[in-house]
Amino acid sequence: MSPSTIRISQISHRLLKELAKQTKQSMVDVLDKALDCYRRELFFEQLNSGYAALRADQEAWAEHSAERKLWEATNADGLDADEHWTEDGRCLDQESKS
């Protein structure tokens, strides 16, 4: 990827430089991580906002809750929680019973 140039404030540049020195990373790596954290923060803010809007609509929330309850029944898919399987597909508990 070719490098790009952006303008940042002197304060941001100084902070970026300090963080890079403190963490022994390049300023680009520090900036990449900071932007990723900010992206994740925005994602969860939007997710929470969406759920708040959904909860505010009683009918929509009831539909969502009913659908989630239907899907919860598939979590175990009828499997025995005590079964243990090997990588090659053998059930260890069944082998020990025979």
Buried (B, 14 or more C-beta within 10 A) or exposed (E): EEEEEEEEEEEEEEBBEEBBEEEEBEBEEBBEEBEEEEEEEEEEEEEEEEEEEEEEEEEEBEEBEEEEEEEEEEEEEEEEEEEEEEEEEEEEEEEEEE
